[in-house]
Amino acid sequence: MPIDWRPLLEIVETHERFVITSHVRPDADAIGSEIGLALFLQNRGKQVRIINPSHTPNHLKFLDPTDLVQKIGGEITIESVCDTDVHIIVDTSAWQQLQDVGPALQKTAARKVVMDHHLSSDDLGAVEFKDVTAAAAGVLVTEFIEFCGDSFSHPQADALYAAIATDTGWFRFPNTDARTLLTAARLVERHVRPHTIYRLLYERSSLARLKLHSIVLNRVAVACDGKLAHTLVTRLDFSETGAHPSDTEDLVNTCLSIAGVEAAFILVEQPDGRAKGSLRSRSDVNVAAIAEQFGGGGHRQAAGTMLPGPLLTAQATLLTAFEAAFAPQIPS
C-alpha cells in the first residue's frame, strides 16, 4: 500500500527547525536521501541541519558540495542535536545504526520521524513512513517531494539519483522494479546525467583502494559446498595500503560474482577490535535474519551487523550461522 504522505507534509508545514540523521558509515543512499530532503526543506524556508554519527566518506562528498552534513562530536553536542523541532531519521530505524546520535534521540523532546525501507526495525518512538518494497530511501524521499508538488534542483536530483542507483547496484539487484526505474527516469528528466554520477562514484579509485581490493580478494574462500563466499579486511590492511574503510564498499558484491555462489559476507576489523559484517544473498537465504541474530538487520538479500572480535572468531561465528541457513530443512 502506498505511503500516505499527508501527515509528514503537515509536520513540515507546522514546524520550522529540522535535524536529519542517517546511519553510521553512511552510503550514497543515506547521504543522497539526506541531501535531497534537506534541500527540499530549505526551499520551503526551514532551518535544516544534517547530523550523522559518522563522517561522509571522501568518495561521496561530491553529493554535498556545500558541506551540509556534520558529524556529532566536538561542537556538535547531544544538547545541540536535541535543540530542534523535528528529528528525521532516514534510511534506518535501528538503534544500533545510530550510534552516537542515539542518546540525543532518546533525550530529545523533538518530534521524531522515520523514513526507511529496511525490514529490520526498532521502536524509535517516531512517526514512521516506511515501505520495505521501496528499493532505496531515495525512492521514498523523491516520492514525498513529488507528492508535495515541489520542484527539484539539479543538486537534489543528482543526490537522489545516486541514492537509488547505488542501492540497486546500478539497477542490477533484484530490488530493481518498475517503480525504481520510473522514479530514476523522472530524475533523469530533471537533467541528471547518469554517466557523470557513475564516473564520480566508481571511476575515481585511488591506488590505495585498488591495492586493498587486491589483498582482500586474494583472501576469498568458499564454504557450504561452494554456495557461500567470504573474506576479511584487517586493520593492518588499511595501514599498509593507505586505504580508507569506505574503500571496502562493493567488495562483498564482487564475492557474489563467483559461479555457484548464492550468498557472501565480508568482515571488516574495526579500530575497537569488533568486526563489521556486510551480508548479501541472491537465493532464499535471508541475510537480514542472520544479521538480526547479532543485533544487526537490513533486507532479505542485503544486511549488516557488528560482531565482537577478534576477527577470526567473528568469521567462525558467521560461518556457523550461514551453515545453519543453508542446511536442509527437515520436516517435523
VOPARO-266280 format. One record per residue: residue in one letter; x, y, z of N, C-alpha, C in turn. Coordinates in steps of 0.05 Angstrom, whole numbers, always signed. Layout:
a_X_Y_Z_X_Y_Z_X_Y_Z
...
END
This chain:
m_+17_-24_+0_+0_+0_+0_+18_+25_+0
p_+13_+44_-18_+29_+68_-19_+28_+84_+8
i_+49_+97_+14_+50_+113_+38_+32_+137_+36
d_+17_+143_+57_+1_+167_+59_+20_+189_+69
w_+28_+207_+52_+48_+228_+59_+35_+252_+72
r_+9_+253_+74_-4_+277_+85_+5_+284_+113
p_+8_+264_+132_+17_+271_+159_+45_+283_+159
l_+63_+273_+141_+90_+284_+140_+90_+312_+129
l_+74_+318_+109_+72_+345_+99_+61_+364_+120
e_+42_+354_+137_+32_+371_+158_+54_+377_+179
i_+71_+357_+185_+93_+362_+203_+112_+383_+192
v_+118_+381_+166_+135_+401_+153_+123_+428_+154
e_+98_+430_+148_+85_+456_+147_+82_+470_+175
t_+81_+454_+196_+76_+465_+223_+100_+467_+240
h_+124_+461_+229_+149_+464_+245_+170_+479_+229
e_+189_+490_+242_+209_+507_+229_+237_+496_+229
r_+245_+481_+250_+273_+472_+253_+274_+442_+251
f_+292_+432_+234_+294_+404_+229_+324_+395_+231
v_+327_+371_+243_+353_+357_+242_+348_+330_+227
i_+365_+325_+208_+363_+300_+193_+387_+282_+200
t_+382_+256_+204_+403_+238_+212_+400_+212_+196
s_+423_+199_+191_+422_+172_+179_+441_+154_+195
h_+447_+131_+184_+461_+110_+198_+492_+114_+198
v_+505_+100_+216_+534_+101_+218_+545_+90_+191
r_+569_+100_+184_+583_+94_+159_+563_+97_+135
p_+554_+121_+131_+533_+126_+111_+542_+119_+82
d_+523_+107_+67_+527_+102_+39_+514_+123_+23
a_+514_+120_-4_+503_+140_-21_+473_+143_-18
d_+459_+121_-11_+430_+123_-6_+425_+141_+18
a_+441_+137_+39_+438_+154_+63_+444_+183_+58
i_+468_+189_+47_+476_+216_+42_+458_+229_+21
g_+453_+215_-1_+436_+226_-22_+408_+233_-13
s_+396_+215_+3_+369_+220_+13_+369_+243_+33
e_+389_+245_+49_+391_+268_+68_+393_+294_+53
i_+411_+295_+33_+415_+320_+18_+389_+327_+3
g_+377_+308_-10_+352_+313_-24_+330_+324_-6
l_+328_+312_+18_+307_+321_+37_+314_+349_+48
a_+340_+353_+55_+348_+378_+67_+343_+401_+47
l_+350_+398_+22_+346_+419_+2_+316_+425_-2
f_+300_+404_+0_+270_+408_-1_+261_+425_+22
l_+271_+419_+46_+263_+435_+69_+273_+463_+68
q_+298_+467_+59_+309_+494_+55_+293_+510_+35
n_+285_+497_+14_+269_+511_-6_+242_+520_+5
r_+233_+508_+26_+208_+516_+39_+213_+536_+63
g_+238_+545_+65_+245_+565_+85_+250_+554_+112
k_+255_+528_+115_+260_+516_+140_+290_+517_+148
q_+295_+516_+174_+323_+514_+184_+330_+484_+185
v_+351_+477_+172_+358_+448_+170_+387_+443_+176
r_+391_+422_+192_+418_+412_+197_+418_+382_+191
i_+440_+372_+180_+444_+343_+177_+466_+335_+196
i_+460_+318_+215_+480_+309_+235_+480_+279_+236
n_+503_+268_+229_+506_+239_+227_+526_+228_+249
p_+525_+202_+254_+544_+190_+273_+572_+186_+260
s_+574_+189_+234_+600_+185_+220_+605_+207_+200
h_+631_+211_+194_+638_+229_+172_+628_+219_+146
t_+623_+237_+127_+617_+229_+100_+641_+217_+86
p_+640_+194_+74_+663_+183_+60_+673_+201_+38
n_+699_+202_+34_+710_+221_+14_+697_+218_-13
h_+692_+193_-22_+682_+189_-49_+653_+198_-53
l_+639_+205_-30_+612_+215_-32_+609_+245_-27
k_+631_+258_-22_+630_+286_-15_+620_+304_-39
f_+622_+293_-63_+612_+309_-86_+581_+312_-84
l_+568_+295_-68_+539_+298_-65_+532_+321_-46
d_+552_+331_-31_+547_+351_-11_+568_+374_-14
p_+567_+388_-37_+587_+409_-43_+587_+432_-23
t_+565_+437_-9_+563_+460_+9_+567_+451_+38
d_+576_+426_+42_+582_+416_+69_+558_+418_+89
l_+535_+409_+80_+512_+408_+98_+515_+388_+120
v_+528_+365_+114_+529_+343_+132_+551_+348_+153
q_+543_+345_+179_+562_+347_+201_+562_+321_+217
k_+584_+317_+231_+587_+293_+248_+583_+302_+277
i_+568_+286_+292_+565_+292_+320_+592_+289_+334
g_+597_+306_+354_+622_+307_+368_+634_+335_+367
g_+651_+342_+387_+662_+368_+388_+640_+389_+394
e_+638_+409_+376_+617_+430_+380_+589_+419_+375
i_+587_+397_+360_+561_+385_+355_+555_+366_+378
t_+544_+377_+400_+538_+361_+424_+511_+349_+423
i_+506_+330_+442_+480_+318_+444_+459_+340_+449
e_+466_+360_+465_+447_+382_+471_+440_+398_+446
s_+460_+403_+429_+455_+418_+405_+438_+402_+385
v_+442_+376_+385_+426_+359_+367_+397_+359_+376
c_+393_+360_+403_+366_+360_+414_+351_+386_+409
d_+366_+407_+403_+354_+434_+400_+342_+437_+372
t_+319_+424_+369_+305_+425_+343_+276_+420_+347
d_+259_+424_+327_+231_+418_+329_+225_+389_+320
v_+239_+381_+299_+234_+355_+287_+260_+341_+281
h_+262_+316_+287_+286_+300_+281_+277_+278_+261
i_+288_+279_+237_+281_+259_+216_+303_+239_+213
i_+297_+214_+216_+317_+192_+213_+312_+179_+186
v_+332_+179_+169_+330_+169_+142_+346_+144_+137
d_+335_+125_+124_+349_+101_+115_+357_+82_+137
t_+345_+84_+160_+348_+65_+182_+326_+69_+202
s_+320_+48_+217_+303_+50_+241_+313_+32_+262
a_+340_+30_+265_+353_+12_+284_+371_+29_+303
w_+368_+25_+328_+384_+40_+348_+414_+35_+343
q_+421_+10_+337_+450_+3_+334_+462_+19_+312
q_+447_+26_+291_+458_+40_+268_+461_+70_+274
l_+450_+80_+295_+451_+109_+301_+474_+117_+319
q_+485_+97_+332_+509_+101_+350_+507_+127_+366
d_+526_+145_+362_+529_+169_+379_+505_+188_+378
v_+489_+186_+356_+465_+203_+355_+442_+191_+371
g_+444_+165_+376_+423_+152_+391_+416_+165_+418
p_+436_+172_+435_+429_+185_+460_+414_+211_+457
a_+420_+226_+435_+405_+251_+430_+376_+245_+424
l_+372_+224_+408_+344_+216_+401_+329_+206_+425
q_+343_+193_+444_+330_+184_+468_+323_+207_+487
k_+339_+228_+485_+336_+250_+504_+318_+273_+493
t_+316_+275_+467_+303_+298_+455_+273_+299_+460
a_+263_+324_+461_+234_+328_+463_+222_+334_+435
a_+240_+334_+415_+231_+340_+387_+213_+317_+377
r_+196_+325_+358_+180_+305_+343_+199_+288_+327
k_+196_+261_+327_+213_+243_+312_+198_+230_+289
v_+213_+229_+266_+201_+218_+242_+221_+198_+230
v_+212_+175_+220_+229_+156_+207_+219_+154_+178
m_+239_+155_+159_+234_+149_+131_+253_+126_+123
d_+242_+103_+119_+260_+80_+117_+248_+58_+99
h_+265_+41_+88_+256_+19_+71_+267_-8_+80
h_+279_-9_+104_+290_-34_+114_+270_-50_+129
l_+273_-76_+127_+255_-95_+141_+260_-94_+171
s_+285_-95_+179_+292_-95_+207_+285_-68_+220
s_+275_-69_+245_+265_-44_+256_+265_-45_+286
d_+271_-22_+299_+267_-18_+328_+246_+3_+331
d_+236_+5_+356_+216_+26_+362_+232_+50_+371
l_+234_+70_+353_+249_+95_+359_+230_+116_+371
g_+205_+109_+376_+187_+129_+386_+180_+150_+365
a_+180_+142_+340_+177_+161_+318_+151_+155_+302
v_+142_+175_+287_+122_+171_+267_+136_+158_+243
e_+127_+136_+234_+141_+121_+213_+128_+124_+186
f_+145_+129_+166_+137_+129_+138_+156_+109_+125
k_+146_+84_+126_+163_+61_+119_+151_+44_+97
d_+167_+36_+78_+158_+19_+56_+181_+0_+49
v_+179_-25_+58_+200_-44_+53_+201_-54_+25
t_+181_-46_+8_+182_-53_-20_+197_-33_-36
a_+204_-10_-25_+219_+10_-39_+248_+1_-41
a_+260_+5_-64_+288_-4_-69_+308_+13_-54
a_+302_+37_-46_+321_+55_-33_+305_+76_-18
a_+319_+88_+2_+307_+111_+16_+303_+134_-3
g_+321_+135_-23_+320_+156_-43_+293_+156_-58
v_+282_+132_-62_+256_+129_-76_+235_+143_-58
l_+235_+138_-32_+215_+149_-14_+217_+180_-13
v_+242_+190_-11_+245_+219_-10_+236_+232_-36
t_+242_+220_-59_+234_+230_-84_+203_+230_-86
e_+191_+209_-78_+161_+207_-79_+148_+227_-60
f_+160_+232_-37_+149_+252_-19_+151_+280_-30
i_+174_+287_-42_+177_+314_-54_+157_+317_-77
e_+154_+296_-93_+134_+297_-115_+106_+300_-104
f_+100_+286_-83_+73_+289_-71_+68_+318_-62
c_+89_+331_-52_+86_+358_-42_+84_+378_-65
g_+90_+369_-90_+88_+386_-113_+112_+405_-116
d_+134_+400_-102_+157_+417_-104_+175_+409_-128
s_+190_+429_-138_+208_+423_-159_+235_+413_-148
f_+251_+403_-166_+277_+392_-158_+300_+409_-169
s_+319_+417_-153_+343_+430_-163_+361_+408_-174
h_+381_+416_-190_+400_+397_-201_+415_+382_-179
p_+425_+395_-158_+438_+380_-136_+420_+360_-122
q_+394_+367_-119_+375_+349_-107_+371_+324_-124
a_+366_+329_-150_+361_+306_-168_+386_+288_-170
d_+410_+300_-171_+434_+284_-172_+437_+267_-147
a_+433_+279_-124_+436_+265_-98_+416_+241_-96
l_+392_+246_-104_+371_+225_-102_+376_+203_-123
y_+385_+210_-147_+391_+190_-167_+414_+172_-157
a_+435_+185_-146_+457_+169_-135_+448_+150_-113
a_+429_+160_-96_+418_+143_-75_+405_+118_-86
i_+388_+122_-106_+373_+100_-118_+391_+81_-134
a_+409_+93_-150_+426_+76_-167_+445_+59_-151
t_+456_+69_-129_+475_+53_-114_+461_+32_-98
d_+438_+37_-86_+425_+17_-70_+412_-5_-87
t_+412_-2_-113_+403_-23_-131_+427_-35_-147
g_+451_-28_-138_+474_-39_-153_+475_-29_-182
w_+468_-4_-185_+465_+8_-212_+444_-8_-228
f_+421_-13_-214_+397_-25_-226_+401_-54_-234
r_+419_-68_-220_+423_-96_-227_+414_-115_-205
f_+408_-105_-181_+400_-122_-159_+370_-129_-162
p_+361_-151_-148_+333_-159_-150_+313_-139_-140
n_+322_-119_-124_+303_-99_-115_+295_-78_-136
t_+308_-80_-159_+301_-62_-181_+275_-70_-194
d_+255_-54_-192_+229_-60_-204_+220_-36_-221
a_+196_-37_-232_+186_-16_-249_+185_+11_-234
r_+176_+9_-209_+175_+34_-193_+202_+47_-191
t_+223_+31_-186_+250_+41_-184_+259_+55_-209
l_+255_+42_-232_+264_+53_-257_+248_+78_-265
l_+222_+77_-259_+206_+101_-266_+214_+125_-249
t_+221_+120_-223_+230_+142_-206_+256_+153_-216
a_+275_+135_-223_+300_+144_-234_+296_+159_-260
a_+278_+150_-277_+273_+163_-302_+262_+192_-298
r_+245_+195_-277_+235_+222_-272_+258_+241_-263
l_+277_+230_-249_+300_+246_-241_+318_+253_-265
v_+321_+234_-283_+336_+240_-308_+322_+262_-324
e_+296_+262_-324_+281_+283_-337_+287_+311_-325
r_+297_+310_-300_+304_+335_-287_+334_+340_-290
h_+346_+330_-311_+373_+337_-320_+395_+322_-305
v_+389_+300_-292_+410_+283_-281_+425_+271_-305
r_+451_+269_-302_+468_+256_-323_+479_+231_-311
p_+467_+208_-316_+475_+183_-303_+505_+176_-308
h_+515_+182_-332_+543_+176_-337_+562_+192_-319
t_+554_+217_-313_+571_+233_-295_+569_+223_-266
i_+545_+216_-257_+543_+205_-230_+559_+179_-227
y_+557_+162_-248_+572_+137_-247_+602_+142_-245
r_+611_+160_-262_+640_+166_-261_+649_+176_-234
l_+634_+194_-222_+641_+205_-196_+640_+184_-174
l_+623_+164_-177_+621_+143_-157_+641_+121_-160
y_+646_+113_-185_+661_+88_-190_+687_+91_-206
e_+692_+113_-217_+715_+116_-235_+735_+136_-225
r_+737_+137_-198_+758_+155_-186_+773_+140_-164
s_+778_+114_-169_+792_+98_-149_+820_+107_-144
s_+828_+107_-119_+856_+113_-112_+872_+87_-116
l_+898_+91_-118_+916_+68_-120_+914_+52_-94
a_+911_+66_-71_+908_+52_-46_+884_+33_-46
r_+862_+43_-57_+837_+26_-58_+842_+1_-75
l_+855_+4_-98_+860_-19_-115_+878_-39_-101
k_+898_-29_-86_+916_-47_-72_+901_-62_-50
l_+883_-48_-36_+867_-61_-15_+850_-83_-27
h_+837_-77_-50_+820_-97_-63_+836_-122_-71
s_+860_-117_-80_+877_-140_-87_+882_-158_-64
i_+888_-146_-41_+894_-162_-16_+869_-177_-7
v_+847_-163_-6_+822_-175_+5_+811_-196_-14
l_+811_-192_-40_+801_-212_-58_+819_-236_-59
n_+844_-233_-53_+862_-256_-52_+855_-274_-28
r_+840_-264_-9_+832_-280_+14_+805_-294_+11
v_+792_-289_-11_+765_-300_-14_+765_-331_-12
a_+748_-341_+4_+745_-370_+7_+715_-377_+3
v_+710_-403_-3_+682_-412_-5_+677_-433_+16
a_+651_-435_+22_+642_-455_+42_+614_-464_+34
c_+602_-481_+50_+575_-490_+45_+572_-502_+17
d_+590_-520_+10_+590_-533_-17_+592_-512_-39
g_+607_-491_-35_+611_-471_-56_+589_-451_-59
k_+570_-452_-41_+547_-433_-42_+552_-407_-27
l_+573_-406_-11_+579_-383_+5_+608_-374_+0
a_+611_-348_-6_+638_-337_-8_+642_-316_+14
h_+667_-314_+24_+671_-295_+46_+700_-286_+46
t_+705_-263_+58_+732_-253_+60_+734_-234_+84
l_+759_-225_+90_+764_-208_+113_+781_-184_+106
v_+777_-163_+121_+794_-139_+119_+805_-132_+147
t_+831_-132_+150_+843_-126_+176_+851_-97_+178
r_+855_-88_+203_+865_-60_+207_+892_-57_+194
l_+908_-78_+194_+935_-76_+182_+932_-71_+152
d_+912_-82_+139_+908_-78_+110_+905_-48_+104
f_+891_-34_+121_+887_-5_+117_+913_+10_+121
s_+928_+4_+141_+953_+18_+147_+974_+12_+126
e_+975_-12_+115_+995_-20_+95_+989_-8_+68
t_+964_-5_+61_+956_+5_+35_+950_+35_+35
g_+944_+46_+58_+935_+74_+59_+906_+78_+51
a_+891_+56_+49_+863_+57_+41_+846_+66_+64
h_+821_+74_+57_+801_+84_+76_+780_+62_+80
p_+768_+60_+104_+747_+40_+107_+725_+40_+86
s_+718_+64_+76_+698_+65_+55_+707_+51_+29
d_+733_+46_+26_+743_+33_+2_+736_+3_+1
t_+723_-7_+22_+714_-35_+22_+687_-38_+9
e_+674_-15_+2_+647_-15_-9_+646_-32_-35
d_+626_-49_-37_+621_-65_-60_+638_-90_-62
l_+658_-94_-44_+674_-118_-46_+657_-143_-41
v_+637_-141_-23_+621_-164_-17_+605_-172_-42
n_+597_-153_-59_+583_-160_-83_+602_-173_-104
t_+627_-166_-103_+647_-180_-120_+648_-209_-113
c_+646_-215_-87_+646_-243_-79_+622_-259_-91
l_+600_-245_-94_+576_-258_-105_+579_-264_-135
s_+600_-253_-148_+603_-258_-177_+615_-285_-183
i_+623_-300_-162_+635_-327_-167_+612_-346_-175
a_+617_-362_-195_+598_-381_-205_+590_-400_-182
g_+564_-405_-179_+554_-423_-159_+550_-411_-131
v_+560_-387_-127_+557_-374_-101_+529_-362_-99
e_+516_-367_-76_+489_-357_-72_+487_-336_-49
a_+508_-334_-33_+509_-314_-12_+538_-308_-6
a_+543_-285_+7_+570_-276_+13_+570_-258_+37
f_+594_-257_+50_+597_-237_+71_+626_-228_+71
i_+630_-203_+81_+656_-192_+86_+657_-181_+114
l_+678_-185_+128_+682_-175_+155_+705_-155_+154
v_+700_-131_+166_+720_-110_+167_+727_-104_+196
e_+752_-108_+203_+761_-104_+230_+760_-74_+237
q_+747_-68_+260_+744_-40_+268_+766_-31_+288
p_+770_-5_+291_+791_+4_+309_+788_-7_+338
d_+763_-12_+346_+759_-22_+374_+760_-53_+375
g_+767_-66_+353_+771_-95_+353_+746_-110_+344
r_+723_-97_+343_+699_-110_+333_+701_-115_+303
a_+682_-130_+292_+682_-136_+263_+655_-128_+251
k_+657_-110_+231_+633_-101_+217_+628_-121_+194
g_+604_-133_+194_+597_-152_+174_+577_-141_+154
s_+583_-145_+128_+564_-139_+106_+556_-165_+94
l_+531_-170_+93_+520_-196_+84_+503_-192_+59
r_+506_-211_+40_+490_-209_+16_+480_-237_+8
s_+457_-238_-6_+446_-263_-16_+433_-259_-43
r_+433_-279_-59_+417_-279_-84_+402_-305_-86
s_+394_-315_-62_+380_-340_-60_+358_-337_-39
d_+348_-359_-29_+327_-358_-8_+339_-353_+19
v_+365_-353_+21_+378_-347_+47_+372_-318_+55
n_+360_-315_+79_+352_-289_+89_+374_-278_+106
v_+390_-260_+94_+413_-249_+109_+405_-229_+131
a_+381_-217_+127_+371_-200_+149_+366_-216_+174
a_+355_-240_+171_+351_-257_+195_+377_-265_+208
i_+398_-270_+191_+424_-276_+203_+435_-252_+218
a_+434_-229_+205_+444_-205_+218_+430_-198_+244
e_+404_-203_+245_+388_-198_+269_+396_-215_+293
q_+408_-238_+287_+418_-255_+309_+440_-241_+325
f_+453_-221_+313_+475_-207_+325_+470_-177_+329
g_+444_-170_+329_+437_-142_+334_+436_-124_+309
g_+441_-136_+286_+440_-120_+261_+414_-124_+247
g_+414_-119_+221_+390_-123_+205_+393_-112_+177
g_+371_-109_+163_+371_-99_+136_+349_-111_+119
h_+356_-119_+95_+337_-132_+77_+343_-162_+75
r_+325_-177_+63_+329_-206_+60_+354_-211_+44
q_+361_-194_+25_+384_-200_+8_+408_-181_+12
a_+406_-163_+31_+428_-145_+37_+425_-135_+66
a_+444_-141_+83_+442_-134_+111_+469_-129_+123
g_+470_-120_+147_+495_-114_+161_+493_-118_+190
t_+515_-122_+203_+516_-126_+232_+543_-120_+243
m_+546_-118_+269_+571_-115_+283_+575_-138_+302
l_+598_-151_+301_+603_-174_+318_+627_-169_+336
p_+628_-181_+360_+652_-178_+377_+676_-191_+363
g_+699_-180_+369_+724_-192_+358_+733_-215_+376
p_+756_-227_+370_+774_-220_+347_+762_-228_+320
l_+775_-219_+299_+764_-222_+272_+759_-251_+264
l_+778_-269_+270_+774_-297_+263_+752_-310_+278
t_+747_-301_+303_+724_-311_+318_+698_-302_+306
a_+697_-277_+298_+673_-267_+285_+668_-282_+258
q_+690_-288_+244_+687_-303_+219_+675_-331_+225
a_+685_-344_+245_+674_-371_+252_+645_-369_+260
t_+638_-348_+275_+610_-345_+283_+591_-342_+259
l_+599_-325_+240_+583_-321_+216_+581_-346_+199
l_+604_-360_+197_+603_-384_+181_+583_-404_+193
t_+583_-407_+219_+564_-425_+232_+535_-417_+226
a_+530_-390_+227_+503_-380_+222_+495_-386_+193
f_+513_-382_+174_+507_-387_+146_+503_-417_+141
e_+520_-433_+154_+516_-463_+151_+489_-471_+160
a_+479_-460_+181_+452_-466_+191_+431_-457_+171
a_+436_-434_+159_+416_-423_+140_+415_-440_+114
f_+438_-451_+107_+439_-468_+82_+431_-497_+88
a_+430_-505_+113_+424_-533_+119_+396_-540_+110
p_+393_-564_+99_+366_-573_+90_+346_-573_+113
q_+322_-564_+108_+302_-564_+129_+289_-591_+131
i_+290_-603_+155_+279_-629_+159_+250_-626_+168
p_+231_-638_+154_+203_-636_+161_+198_-647_+189
s_+182_-633_+204_+176_-642_+232_+154_-663_+231
END
